[in-house]
Amino acid sequence: MDTMSELRQLSLVKGEERFVFRYQTGQESQVIDAFASMAGDQDSCFDWFDAAVLSYQMGRRIETDLDQIALSSERQEG
């Protein structure tokens, strides 16, 4: 599994608004910066709670990827 070249997507539907974030693995910090920028914009309905929810989802995805890498490594060593 080559997770370093995967295109990822996070989405959030809030009322009539739909937020979709697409990014390559390895660009998570830039996406989190975008969340913070949008949450800090008073003209946006995207708020800090939304940023936290999407950041959490991103973290869970990273955790899953790391678990799969560790499992794959164990299989190769065993």
Order of alpha helices (4+ residues) and beta strands (2+ residues): beta-beta-alpha-alpha
